[in-house]
Amino acid sequence: MSTQSNAMLESFQSQSVTPSIIPATRLLYWSIRRELWENRSIYLAPLAVAAVALFGFSLSSIAGIWEKPLRLNPAQPQAPFDMAAGLMMLTGIVVSVFYCLDALHGERRDRSILFWKSLPVSDATTVLAKASIPLVILPLLTFAITVALQWLMLLMSSAVLLVSGLSVATLWTNLSFLRMSWLLLYHILTAHALWPAPIYCYLLLVSGWPRRATFLWAALPLLAIAGVEQIAFHTWHFAALVGSRLMGAAPTVTSTSPHMFPTDPMTHIAPAHFLSSPGLWIGLAVAAVFLAAAVRLRRYREPV
């Protein structure tokens, strides 16, 4: 009888299915996809701004057929393209700020945190997926949309010049599209991904703390510190520091003029200077502390 029982037990164990272990990278991948599904403004807002910018450039180009062709300055043909890139980068900053302020608070508000915590996804994976949106996904998305927008603008400019009976050779010669795109990618990844990392991670941490009014809870401590500094020392160093981090004023390029746009042909990238900057590594260390605190905070947070 014992032999028969052992045989049956071995047969059952051989037929049982051992649960597979899901790799952490796959969990992170699907967590990021979840963020994109739940927050469509991540890609809809930049697309909408790009469509508006292209429409405005189209009107200016069409009007330029009868007036000054394209309204372009021959000495700076990249000016409209720089304006479009600046508008797209500003859109990325706004979307990142509002996303971070709602990242951890939104799942508590709609009580979906109970469902997501029931899945085999750790708090660290969830927080890292949310942090990857402003630090990785949005910068790359902004770059891709901006390049597509600038390419359409270049094609439209060429068409208008041909209709006006002018040559497009000068435009294509003075406007180095590949170099402009490379400088744009470098600037976005350094100045709008790595440099503002502590600001976005701070907003992500704050979003998981209050029951409501996350914007006020995030802004008031910064305003209080800046106000105390102004009253005590009559300076605005903290406000300037936060503003430079948020707007991407990083030591990423060198140029002949401090007012030159980062994608101007006269600029030169300075990755060694950027990577050796103490401010970069201090900011990344602070961002890591904020992320660790956000992971611990989410572990004990309940729906509001």
C-alpha positions in Angstrom: 0.0 0.0 0.0 2.9 2.3 0.9 4.5 1.5 -2.4 1.4 2.3 -4.3 0.9 5.6 -2.5 4.5 6.6 -3.2 4.0 5.8 -6.9 0.9 7.9 -7.0 2.6 10.8 -5.3 5.6 10.7 -7.7 3.2 10.6 -10.6 1.3 13.6 -9.3 4.5 15.6 -8.7 5.7 14.8 -12.2 2.5 16.1 -13.7 2.3 19.2 -11.6 3.4 22.5 -13.3 6.0 24.5 -11.5 5.1 28.2 -11.6 7.5 30.1 -13.8 9.4 33.0 -12.5 8.8 36.2 -14.5 12.1 38.1 -15.2 12.4 41.5 -13.6 13.0 43.1 -17.0 9.7 41.8 -18.3 7.9 43.0 -15.3 9.4 46.5 -15.8 8.6 46.4 -19.5 4.9 45.7 -18.9 4.8 48.2 -16.0 6.0 50.9 -18.4 3.4 49.9 -20.9 0.8 50.1 -18.2 1.8 53.7 -17.6 1.5 54.5 -21.3 -2.0 52.9 -21.4 -3.2 54.8 -18.4 -1.6 58.2 -19.2 -2.2 58.9 -22.9 -1.3 62.5 -22.4 2.3 61.3 -22.3 2.3 61.1 -26.1 -1.0 62.9 -27.1 0.2 66.2 -25.7 3.5 66.4 -27.6 1.7 65.2 -30.8 -0.9 67.9 -30.4 1.7 70.6 -29.8 3.6 69.4 -32.8 0.5 69.5 -35.0 -0.2 73.1 -33.9 3.4 74.1 -34.5 3.3 72.5 -38.0 0.0 74.3 -38.8 1.5 77.7 -37.8 4.6 77.1 -39.8 2.5 76.1 -42.8 0.6 79.4 -42.6 3.9 81.3 -42.4 5.3 79.4 -45.3 2.3 79.9 -47.5 2.3 83.6 -46.7 6.0 83.7 -47.5 5.3 82.7 -51.1 3.9 86.2 -51.8 6.1 88.1 -49.3 9.6 87.3 -48.1 10.2 83.6 -48.9 9.7 81.6 -45.8 10.4 84.7 -43.7 13.8 83.1 -43.1 17.0 84.9 -42.1 19.6 83.7 -44.5 22.2 84.0 -41.8 20.1 81.8 -39.4 18.0 79.4 -41.4 17.6 77.1 -38.4 15.7 79.7 -36.3 12.2 78.3 -37.0 13.5 74.8 -36.4 15.0 75.9 -33.1 11.8 77.5 -32.1 9.9 74.3 -32.8 12.4 72.3 -30.8 12.2 74.7 -27.9 8.4 74.4 -27.9 8.6 70.6 -27.9 11.1 70.5 -25.0 8.9 72.9 -23.0 6.0 70.6 -23.6 8.0 67.7 -22.4 8.8 69.5 -19.2 5.2 70.4 -18.5 4.0 66.9 -19.2 6.7 65.4 -17.0 5.9 67.7 -14.1 2.1 66.9 -14.1 2.7 63.2 -14.7 5.1 63.0 -11.7 2.6 64.9 -9.5 -0.1 62.3 -10.3 2.0 59.2 -10.7 1.6 57.7 -7.2 -1.4 59.7 -6.1 -3.6 58.7 -9.0 -3.5 55.0 -8.2 -4.5 55.8 -4.6 -7.3 58.2 -5.7 -9.0 55.7 -8.0 -8.2 52.8 -5.6 -6.4 50.8 -8.4 -3.4 50.5 -6.0 -5.3 47.5 -4.4 -5.4 45.7 -7.7 -1.8 46.4 -8.7 -0.5 45.4 -5.3 -2.2 42.0 -5.7 0.0 41.3 -8.7 3.6 39.9 -8.5 5.1 43.3 -9.2 7.3 44.8 -6.5 7.0 48.4 -5.3 10.5 49.0 -6.6 9.5 47.9 -10.1 6.4 50.1 -10.1 8.3 53.2 -8.9 11.1 52.6 -11.4 8.6 52.2 -14.2 7.0 55.5 -13.2 10.3 57.3 -12.9 11.3 56.0 -16.4 8.5 58.1 -18.0 10.0 61.5 -17.4 13.7 60.3 -17.4 13.7 58.0 -20.4 10.4 57.7 -22.3 9.3 61.3 -22.6 12.8 62.6 -23.6 13.1 60.0 -26.4 9.5 60.6 -27.4 10.1 64.3 -27.5 13.2 63.8 -29.7 11.4 61.5 -32.1 8.4 63.9 -32.5 10.7 66.9 -32.9 12.8 65.3 -35.6 9.6 64.3 -37.5 8.3 67.8 -37.1 11.5 69.5 -38.3 11.7 67.1 -41.2 8.2 68.0 -42.3 9.2 71.7 -41.9 12.2 71.2 -44.0 10.3 69.5 -46.8 7.6 72.3 -46.6 10.3 74.9 -46.8 11.9 73.3 -49.9 8.5 73.1 -51.6 7.8 76.8 -50.9 11.2 77.8 -52.2 10.6 75.8 -55.4 7.2 77.4 -55.9 8.8 80.8 -55.4 11.3 80.0 -58.1 14.2 79.9 -55.7 16.9 77.3 -55.2 16.8 74.9 -52.2 20.5 74.3 -52.3 21.3 77.2 -50.0 18.7 76.1 -47.4 20.0 72.5 -47.4 23.6 73.6 -47.3 23.2 76.1 -44.4 20.8 73.9 -42.5 22.7 70.7 -41.4 19.7 68.5 -40.5 21.7 65.5 -39.3 24.0 67.6 -37.1 21.0 69.5 -35.7 19.2 66.2 -34.9 22.4 64.9 -33.2 22.8 68.0 -31.1 19.1 67.8 -30.2 19.3 64.2 -29.0 22.4 65.0 -27.0 20.8 68.1 -25.4 17.6 66.3 -24.5 19.3 63.3 -22.9 21.7 65.4 -20.9 19.8 68.6 -20.1 16.2 67.2 -20.0 16.7 63.7 -18.7 19.8 63.4 -16.4 20.0 67.0 -15.2 16.4 67.4 -13.9 16.3 63.9 -12.4 16.2 65.1 -8.8 13.3 67.4 -9.5 11.2 64.7 -11.2 12.1 62.2 -8.5 11.1 64.7 -5.8 7.8 65.3 -7.4 7.3 61.5 -7.7 8.0 61.1 -4.0 5.6 63.9 -3.1 2.8 62.5 -5.2 2.6 59.4 -2.9 2.4 61.4 0.3 -0.7 63.7 0.5 -4.3 62.8 0.3 -5.0 65.7 -2.1 -3.5 68.9 -3.6 -0.2 67.3 -4.6 0.8 70.4 -6.5 0.6 72.5 -3.3 2.5 70.0 -1.2 5.2 69.9 -3.9 5.5 73.7 -4.4 5.1 75.0 -0.9 8.3 73.5 0.6 10.3 74.9 -2.3 8.7 78.3 -2.0 9.3 78.3 1.8 13.0 77.5 1.4 13.4 80.2 -1.2 11.5 82.7 0.9 13.6 82.0 4.0 16.8 82.3 2.0 15.6 85.7 0.6 14.7 87.0 4.0 17.8 85.8 5.8 20.5 86.3 3.1 18.8 88.4 0.4 19.7 85.9 -2.3 17.8 83.5 -4.6 20.3 80.7 -5.0 17.9 77.9 -4.2 15.2 79.2 -6.6 17.8 79.6 -9.3 19.1 76.0 -8.6 15.6 74.5 -8.9 14.8 76.6 -12.0 18.0 75.6 -13.7 17.5 71.9 -13.0 13.9 72.0 -14.2 14.6 74.0 -17.4 17.7 72.0 -18.3 20.4 74.7 -17.9 23.2 72.1 -17.7 26.8 72.5 -18.8 26.3 70.3 -21.9 27.7 72.4 -24.7 30.2 75.2 -25.4 29.5 78.0 -27.9 30.7 81.4 -28.9 27.7 83.1 -27.4 25.8 82.2 -24.2 22.5 83.1 -25.8 23.0 80.5 -28.6 20.5 77.7 -28.9 21.9 74.2 -28.1 21.3 73.0 -31.6 22.9 76.0 -33.3 25.7 74.9 -35.8 28.2 76.9 -33.8 27.8 74.9 -30.7 30.1 72.1 -29.7 29.1 69.3 -27.3 31.1 68.9 -24.1 30.3 65.5 -22.7 33.5 65.3 -20.7 32.7 68.6 -19.0 29.1 67.4 -18.3 30.0 64.0 -17.0 32.7 65.5 -14.7 30.4 68.1 -13.3 29.8 67.5 -9.5 26.3 68.9 -9.9 25.4 66.0 -12.1 26.4 63.2 -9.7 25.1 65.0 -6.7 21.8 65.4 -8.4 21.7 61.7 -9.4 22.5 60.7 -5.8 19.7 62.9 -4.5 17.3 61.4 -7.2 18.3 57.9 -6.0 17.4 58.9 -2.4 14.1 60.2 -3.5 13.3 57.1 -5.5 14.2 54.8 -2.5 11.9 56.9 -0.3 9.1 56.7 -2.9 9.4 52.9 -2.9 9.2 52.7 0.8 6.3 55.1 0.9 4.3 53.2 -1.7 4.8 50.0 0.3 2.7 51.4 3.2 0.2 53.6 1.4 -3.5 52.8 1.1 -6.2 54.3 -1.1 -7.5 57.8 -0.2 
